[in-house]
Amino acid sequence: MPSYTLVYFNGRGLAEVARLMFAASGTEYQDKRITKEDWAEFKSKTPTGQLPILKIDDSDVIFQSSAIYRYLARELGFYGSNNLEAAGIDGICECWRDVLESVFKFKREQDPELKEKFKTVAGTKIIPGLLTLLQARLEVNNEGKGFFVGDKLSLADIVSYHCLSAVCNQFPGLTDKFPVLQAFMNRIGNIPEIKSWVETRPKTEF
């Protein structure tokens, strides 16, 4: 087993899906968190001037969060049982990208009026519309009582759990309108390894 070092800021953000995969698989890794004070100096040491990055055996470096997720999913057994399932997993992950982009849009906005406008649009139109589609997709597989793709935990489920948690933080009560997704989030969150990580991980703002 190679040694892994995941480098990111002190937050969940774009590194948390990787951390959840490490937790769910019981894989040891170094969770290196860069402070704001150290970032200016460390930035030049990264391939693209961005985080997260994943170091493997202190030699190879993978950059860009989606590339890290897919690499780990393949290595740790979260990428389905065949290419068709892998494609289905990718499709679910891409849907969540649209959800998160709507959240990032209002989180980044500095103008108070525009910020509120973007948040309202996200919470009343964009996100509910996408959750409707995702819940329907979940129900296609085992009536929504298992996983998004196949019959075992995959990257699609881990990304969905992480993103649903983020949606709940920003829009409390929104998932009450989507009982199948809410039950799914509770089910994934109660997997012992994931539950243990979530309960003990550092408490951070984002």
Sequence and secondary structure as in RCSB ss.txt:
>XXXX:A:sequence
MPSYTLVYFNGRGLAEVARLMFAASGTEYQDKRITKEDWAEFKSKTPTGQLPILKIDDSDVIFQSSAIYRYLARE
LGFYGSNNLEAAGIDGICECWRDVLESVFKFKREQDPELKEKFKTVAGTKIIPGLLTLLQARLEVNNEGKGFFVG
DKLSLADIVSYHCLSAVCNQFPGLTDKFPVLQAFMNRIGNIPEIKSWVETRPKTEF
>XXXX:A:secstr
   EEEEEESSSGGGHHHHHHHHHHT   EEEEE HHHHHHHGGGSSSS S EEEETTTEEEESHHHHHHHHHHH
HT S SSHHHHHHHHHHHHHHHHHHHHHHHHHH  SHHHHHHHHHHIIIIIHHHHHHHHHHHHHHTGGGTS SST
TS  HHHHHHHHHHHHHHHHSTTGGGG HHHHHHHHHHHTSHHHHHHHHHS     
